[in-house]
């Protein structure tokens, strides 16, 4: 090997690593745009995998059918479809976030879970405010048009809403995104950035209506 080859190879490797070093420290605005792009691509991939796996695409007309048997069967199919798409899309999102953050030399902490952060009084206040909100909103919701069940029905729907959604959203948005943004040193900025995508992901569970 010529004498200049090792130096040339090292130079090429350094040039390739430059694409992971933007102006300013991680995270910058471009990093958030990349995170959002990963999230969007994962949604499409989850839908594609559900199709390839043979999951039935729910029909809104059948969901609104006056025949209860037809409507129930379609809601069960919707629950299965949402479970597959949600699991695949959020798994890809988590893997993509972790890979990108590692390449950008971001913090290695995925999430902070400890008993010291558990505050029973705060949890009770949260339950109180949730119940108070439901009491106030219940009469208002009765005046609005009926919203169809877009989450589905059955075991798959329960697993998606009760198990997968809380776990993925806590790890991805309150974990990876929050820890990535915490380096700015302020309290409201990380929580605000991690809260809004988490709310958007809740609305992304039903992808077919």
DODOMI-24937 format. One line per field, with one value per residue: x, y, z of N, C-alpha, C, O in turn; residue number from 1. Coordinates in steps of 0.05 Angstrom, whole numbers. Example, Ala and Ser with C-alpha at 12.3 -4.5 7.8 and 13.67 -1.06 7.14 Angstrom:
2
n_px [264,257]
n_py [-114,-45]
n_pz [156,142]
ca_px [246,273]
ca_py [-90,-21]
ca_pz [156,143]
c_px [264,258]
c_py [-66,1]
c_pz [156,157]
o_px [285,268]
o_py [-66,23]
o_pz [169,161]
num [1,2]
This chain:
209
n_px [17,12,48,16,-36,-59,-65,-100,-145,-158,-171,-216,-251,-256,-282,-330,-352,-364,-415,-446,-437,-463,-470,-460,-477,-506,-573,-594,-636,-640,-633,-682,-716,-699,-711,-767,-775,-758,-798,-844,-831,-830,-883,-906,-878,-897,-951,-944,-921,-964,-1001,-972,-971,-1021,-1062,-1127,-1151,-1188,-1256,-1290,-1345,-1366,-1354,-1390,-1437,-1506,-1516,-1500,-1467,-1435,-1410,-1382,-1347,-1315,-1292,-1260,-1224,-1202,-1176,-1136,-1107,-1089,-1057,-1014,-992,-979,-942,-899,-886,-873,-831,-793,-786,-764,-715,-692,-687,-651,-606,-593,-584,-539,-501,-497,-470,-499,-530,-524,-563,-624,-674,-700,-716,-737,-748,-744,-765,-818,-879,-930,-971,-972,-990,-1041,-1064,-1063,-1100,-1145,-1152,-1161,-1210,-1241,-1239,-1265,-1317,-1332,-1328,-1361,-1418,-1412,-1392,-1435,-1466,-1441,-1427,-1429,-1370,-1337,-1313,-1248,-1205,-1214,-1234,-1231,-1180,-1131,-1137,-1140,-1089,-1058,-1075,-1072,-1024,-979,-980,-972,-921,-885,-890,-873,-819,-798,-813,-815,-769,-722,-726,-734,-687,-650,-660,-652,-601,-600,-609,-653,-719,-772,-767,-747,-790,-833,-819,-819,-870,-907,-897,-910,-965,-981,-969,-1006,-1052,-1039,-1049,-1098,-1097,-1127,-1174]
n_py [-24,44,99,143,125,107,157,182,149,158,212,210,183,221,261,236,233,285,298,288,329,387,459,485,456,392,389,419,461,433,380,370,372,328,287,292,278,224,203,211,178,129,122,112,65,30,25,1,-48,-70,-78,-115,-157,-176,-151,-125,-68,-21,-6,54,60,10,10,47,21,4,-47,-84,-129,-128,-79,-87,-129,-102,-63,-94,-112,-63,-52,-92,-77,-25,-39,-68,-30,11,-12,-27,23,56,27,30,85,94,65,93,145,135,116,160,200,179,180,234,247,256,258,198,178,145,147,173,140,131,115,159,201,193,218,213,249,286,253,241,292,297,257,279,327,306,279,322,351,316,317,369,370,331,345,381,350,319,352,356,328,257,219,172,107,103,74,21,-45,-98,-146,-131,-76,-60,-74,-39,13,14,-11,-10,44,80,61,66,121,146,128,145,201,227,207,197,244,284,279,290,344,367,386,439,465,490,487,490,487,434,402,423,412,357,345,361,329,280,285,289,238,208,219,195,142,119,109,109,137]
n_pz [0,-18,13,22,25,77,103,67,72,125,121,88,122,162,134,123,174,184,168,211,245,258,256,319,384,399,421,358,316,268,285,312,269,240,277,274,221,222,255,222,177,203,214,163,151,190,174,124,139,167,125,94,129,127,155,161,128,160,146,143,133,146,200,218,211,220,235,289,294,248,255,303,289,252,284,317,279,267,316,315,269,284,328,306,270,305,342,307,283,327,350,309,309,360,356,313,334,377,348,315,353,379,338,333,378,425,491,530,562,567,593,655,709,774,843,876,848,851,869,910,927,885,845,863,860,805,789,813,784,733,741,754,707,672,693,681,625,607,602,560,518,505,475,428,361,353,362,323,342,338,355,358,381,429,449,425,418,472,490,459,474,530,546,506,485,532,549,504,493,540,542,493,485,536,553,513,479,518,550,511,502,550,558,547,594,617,647,627,571,555,574,546,493,493,506,467,418,441,450,398,380,406,377,331,331,308,241,196,186]
ca_px [0,28,50,-5,-62,-71,-73,-123,-167,-166,-184,-243,-267,-263,-302,-356,-362,-372,-444,-459,-430,-474,-461,-472,-478,-531,-589,-600,-661,-639,-637,-710,-728,-692,-728,-795,-775,-757,-825,-862,-824,-838,-912,-911,-868,-916,-975,-936,-918,-990,-1012,-958,-977,-1048,-1082,-1148,-1154,-1216,-1274,-1306,-1373,-1374,-1353,-1414,-1460,-1526,-1515,-1481,-1448,-1416,-1394,-1364,-1325,-1297,-1277,-1240,-1204,-1188,-1158,-1113,-1091,-1076,-1037,-990,-979,-968,-918,-877,-878,-859,-806,-774,-781,-745,-689,-681,-679,-626,-583,-586,-572,-513,-484,-493,-456,-517,-529,-529,-585,-649,-696,-694,-738,-727,-768,-742,-782,-847,-893,-959,-988,-975,-1006,-1069,-1073,-1068,-1125,-1166,-1157,-1173,-1238,-1255,-1242,-1286,-1343,-1338,-1330,-1382,-1442,-1406,-1389,-1462,-1477,-1425,-1433,-1417,-1345,-1335,-1291,-1226,-1184,-1220,-1245,-1220,-1155,-1110,-1142,-1133,-1059,-1047,-1081,-1065,-996,-959,-979,-958,-892,-870,-890,-856,-791,-789,-816,-806,-743,-702,-728,-730,-659,-635,-664,-645,-574,-603,-607,-678,-739,-796,-761,-748,-817,-850,-812,-826,-899,-922,-896,-925,-993,-986,-968,-1032,-1071,-1030,-1055,-1116,-1085,-1142,-1199]
ca_py [0,68,113,163,112,109,185,188,135,173,237,204,177,246,275,223,240,313,301,286,352,412,482,485,431,377,389,444,460,411,355,366,366,300,271,292,262,196,197,208,155,105,118,99,38,14,19,-18,-74,-81,-88,-140,-178,-184,-138,-113,-39,-16,9,72,55,-14,17,62,5,0,-75,-85,-151,-119,-57,-99,-143,-82,-50,-113,-111,-37,-55,-108,-60,-4,-51,-75,-6,27,-26,-25,51,67,13,42,112,92,57,114,167,128,115,187,215,169,190,263,249,267,244,170,170,140,158,174,128,125,118,185,219,186,236,204,272,297,235,245,317,292,243,298,345,290,275,348,358,299,327,394,366,311,358,394,330,309,371,354,304,232,213,143,93,99,58,-7,-59,-124,-149,-116,-47,-55,-75,-15,38,11,-21,0,73,93,54,78,150,154,123,161,230,236,196,204,272,301,278,304,373,376,398,468,474,502,467,491,480,405,390,432,398,328,341,365,305,259,289,282,209,196,222,181,114,112,120,101,151]
ca_pz [0,-18,39,25,27,103,109,51,83,149,113,79,145,176,118,127,201,185,164,237,261,248,271,346,398,399,396,344,302,248,298,316,243,234,294,264,197,230,265,199,162,218,211,138,152,206,158,103,151,173,100,86,149,122,172,146,130,169,129,160,129,162,228,225,203,241,244,311,289,228,267,323,275,239,306,325,258,271,338,306,251,300,346,290,260,327,352,288,279,351,353,290,319,383,346,297,352,391,329,306,376,384,317,338,403,445,517,528,580,552,610,684,725,801,864,888,833,854,888,911,929,858,829,872,848,777,787,820,762,711,747,752,678,660,702,667,596,600,590,534,497,497,456,403,345,364,350,320,357,319,367,355,403,433,464,412,425,500,492,446,489,559,550,487,483,554,550,482,495,562,536,470,487,562,557,494,472,542,557,490,504,577,558,546,621,627,654,610,544,551,578,524,468,495,510,442,402,455,444,369,376,415,356,307,333,286,217,173,183]
c_px [18,27,27,-33,-74,-81,-98,-148,-177,-180,-212,-262,-275,-284,-329,-369,-372,-402,-459,-453,-440,-463,-475,-473,-505,-547,-592,-627,-662,-643,-667,-725,-723,-708,-757,-796,-774,-785,-844,-856,-832,-867,-919,-901,-886,-941,-968,-933,-945,-1004,-999,-964,-1006,-1069,-1102,-1150,-1183,-1231,-1292,-1336,-1383,-1373,-1379,-1440,-1480,-1527,-1493,-1459,-1426,-1398,-1374,-1341,-1305,-1281,-1255,-1217,-1188,-1168,-1133,-1095,-1076,-1053,-1011,-976,-966,-942,-895,-868,-863,-833,-785,-767,-760,-717,-676,-672,-653,-602,-574,-573,-544,-493,-478,-479,-473,-515,-537,-553,-611,-673,-687,-718,-726,-750,-767,-760,-811,-859,-922,-978,-993,-992,-1036,-1080,-1080,-1095,-1149,-1173,-1169,-1202,-1254,-1259,-1264,-1314,-1351,-1343,-1352,-1407,-1437,-1403,-1415,-1475,-1463,-1433,-1417,-1392,-1343,-1311,-1269,-1204,-1189,-1231,-1231,-1193,-1133,-1113,-1134,-1102,-1047,-1050,-1070,-1036,-976,-957,-965,-928,-876,-868,-873,-826,-782,-790,-807,-779,-722,-703,-723,-700,-642,-637,-656,-618,-576,-603,-632,-699,-762,-791,-761,-776,-836,-845,-819,-855,-914,-920,-911,-955,-1000,-986,-993,-1052,-1063,-1037,-1075,-1106,-1102,-1167,-1194]
c_py [25,83,132,151,113,137,192,174,149,199,232,197,202,261,263,230,269,317,299,310,378,435,483,457,418,384,417,440,437,384,349,360,337,281,269,276,232,186,193,184,129,100,103,70,20,7,-1,-46,-87,-92,-115,-163,-188,-172,-123,-83,-33,1,27,68,31,-8,32,47,3,-28,-78,-107,-142,-97,-68,-113,-124,-67,-68,-113,-85,-39,-71,-91,-39,-15,-56,-49,10,14,-22,4,62,53,25,70,112,85,79,138,160,127,143,203,205,179,220,268,263,251,215,161,167,152,157,164,121,129,146,205,214,203,228,227,284,279,238,271,313,278,261,316,331,286,301,357,342,308,352,389,348,324,371,374,319,328,369,329,280,226,182,132,87,82,28,-19,-86,-123,-132,-86,-41,-55,-49,9,37,5,-6,30,86,86,68,109,160,151,142,191,240,226,207,234,290,302,292,334,384,390,429,481,488,481,467,482,450,393,398,416,369,324,343,341,282,261,282,252,196,198,206,151,106,125,117,118,177]
c_pz [0,9,44,29,55,110,93,62,108,142,103,102,160,161,121,154,202,181,190,255,248,264,298,358,395,424,384,329,282,260,304,290,235,251,283,238,202,240,242,183,176,216,185,138,168,190,136,115,158,148,92,104,145,140,154,150,137,150,146,157,145,192,237,217,226,251,265,306,269,240,287,310,262,261,316,305,260,294,331,288,266,317,330,281,282,338,333,285,303,356,334,299,341,373,329,314,366,373,322,329,382,363,321,365,424,471,514,545,563,568,639,699,752,821,877,873,836,876,889,913,901,841,837,861,819,773,793,797,738,716,745,723,665,668,687,637,589,589,563,512,488,477,429,387,356,348,347,335,337,330,365,381,405,447,452,418,453,503,481,464,518,563,532,487,507,555,529,486,518,555,514,476,514,569,538,487,495,550,536,493,530,578,555,574,632,631,635,582,539,553,555,498,469,497,484,423,414,450,416,365,385,393,331,309,312,260,192,168,169]
o_px [36,8,19,-52,-98,-102,-116,-169,-201,-199,-230,-285,-298,-301,-350,-393,-386,-413,-482,-462,-428,-449,-500,-471,-525,-536,-593,-638,-682,-656,-676,-744,-740,-718,-769,-816,-787,-794,-860,-875,-840,-876,-935,-914,-890,-950,-984,-941,-948,-1016,-1012,-963,-1014,-1092,-1095,-1150,-1201,-1221,-1308,-1351,-1405,-1388,-1388,-1461,-1472,-1537,-1470,-1436,-1403,-1373,-1351,-1318,-1281,-1258,-1234,-1193,-1164,-1146,-1111,-1071,-1052,-1033,-989,-952,-945,-923,-873,-844,-843,-815,-762,-744,-742,-697,-652,-651,-634,-581,-550,-553,-527,-470,-457,-477,-464,-498,-554,-561,-618,-689,-669,-738,-707,-769,-787,-768,-828,-849,-938,-1000,-1016,-1008,-1053,-1104,-1099,-1110,-1169,-1196,-1185,-1218,-1276,-1280,-1279,-1332,-1375,-1361,-1362,-1417,-1454,-1411,-1418,-1493,-1473,-1444,-1395,-1392,-1347,-1291,-1271,-1185,-1172,-1236,-1221,-1184,-1117,-1093,-1122,-1092,-1028,-1031,-1061,-1024,-958,-935,-947,-912,-856,-847,-860,-810,-760,-770,-793,-766,-706,-682,-709,-690,-621,-618,-652,-613,-557,-599,-631,-697,-772,-808,-774,-784,-853,-863,-826,-865,-932,-941,-923,-968,-1021,-1001,-1001,-1068,-1079,-1032,-1070,-1107,-1093,-1180,-1213]
o_py [27,79,136,166,120,140,206,186,152,207,248,205,204,274,277,231,276,337,307,311,388,431,482,437,431,386,437,419,423,367,327,344,323,261,248,262,216,164,174,169,109,77,85,53,-3,-16,-20,-66,-111,-113,-134,-186,-207,-182,-110,-74,-40,20,17,71,31,-19,28,58,-1,-33,-74,-103,-147,-97,-58,-110,-129,-61,-59,-114,-84,-28,-64,-92,-35,-2,-50,-47,21,28,-15,9,76,65,29,79,128,97,83,149,176,136,149,216,221,186,230,291,280,233,208,138,185,166,142,178,105,143,155,225,229,204,236,226,291,289,237,272,324,284,260,321,343,289,301,367,352,307,356,401,349,315,371,379,311,319,381,310,283,226,168,146,68,75,12,-5,-97,-102,-119,-72,-20,-38,-39,24,57,14,7,42,103,104,80,120,181,168,153,205,260,234,224,247,310,323,303,349,408,406,442,505,498,459,445,470,441,377,383,409,357,303,326,332,265,241,271,242,175,179,203,137,86,149,121,114,192]
o_pz [16,24,66,35,58,122,102,62,113,156,109,102,170,173,122,156,221,191,191,278,230,284,299,344,390,446,399,330,279,248,301,290,223,241,282,233,189,233,242,175,164,216,184,126,161,192,131,102,155,149,85,96,159,141,135,173,122,138,162,176,156,207,259,217,249,273,258,313,274,236,288,318,263,256,324,312,255,292,340,291,260,320,339,283,279,342,342,286,300,367,342,296,341,381,332,308,367,380,322,325,390,370,313,373,440,473,497,543,548,556,646,702,754,815,888,886,825,899,872,901,894,825,820,853,809,755,780,791,723,698,735,716,649,652,681,625,566,568,546,489,465,463,409,399,367,323,367,340,321,315,370,400,385,456,466,423,459,517,492,469,528,583,542,487,502,560,535,481,516,561,515,472,515,588,545,488,492,556,543,486,533,596,561,576,655,620,627,569,520,537,547,484,449,491,480,413,400,445,410,348,375,389,313,289,297,258,170,148,164]
num [1,2,3,4,5,6,7,8,9,10,11,12,13,14,15,16,17,18,19,20,21,22,23,24,25,26,27,28,29,30,31,32,33,34,35,36,37,38,39,40,41,42,43,44,45,46,47,48,49,50,51,52,53,54,55,56,57,58,59,60,61,62,63,64,65,66,67,68,69,70,71,72,73,74,75,76,77,78,79,80,81,82,83,84,85,86,87,88,89,90,91,92,93,94,95,96,97,98,99,100,101,102,103,104,105,106,107,108,109,110,111,112,113,114,115,116,117,118,119,120,121,122,123,124,125,126,127,128,129,130,131,132,133,134,135,136,137,138,139,140,141,142,143,144,145,146,147,148,149,150,151,152,153,154,155,156,157,158,159,160,161,162,163,164,165,166,167,168,169,170,171,172,173,174,175,176,177,178,179,180,181,182,183,184,185,186,187,188,189,190,191,192,193,194,195,196,197,198,199,200,201,202,203,204,205,206,207,208,209]
